[in-house]
Amino acid sequence: MPIPDYQTLMLPLLRLAGDAQEHRFRDAVEQLAVEFGISDEERSAMLPSGTAPLFDNRVGWARTYLKQAALIESRKRGVFRITPTGAELLSKNPSPLLSHNLSLP
């Protein structure tokens, strides 16, 4: 399976945060890698610049856009949790296609 793009990762990342607990970004990357069946070889694939692992970078962009949409918040470095707006959206059981259509501020 190819490494998913950040849009594909947005809804699973929001669902992961849906328990209203604080989550460490590193733990979220690991959980999503398992959920998507990302192999060790795929996990070691780097960005063309060689500065970061591709999968980690894409999860990072998913987190960034969820934060910009006020669906998650970071209360301290490397830690995030769902916002009331994010919880309300999740309660509506959104389609994965929603990730591609989020309107950002």
Protein Blocks (a to p, Z undefined) as FASTA:
>chain_A
ZZddfklmmmmmmmmmmnopacdfklmmmmmmmmnopafklmmpccfklpacfklmmmmm
mmmmmmmnopaccfbghiacddfklmmmmmnopafklmmmcccZZ
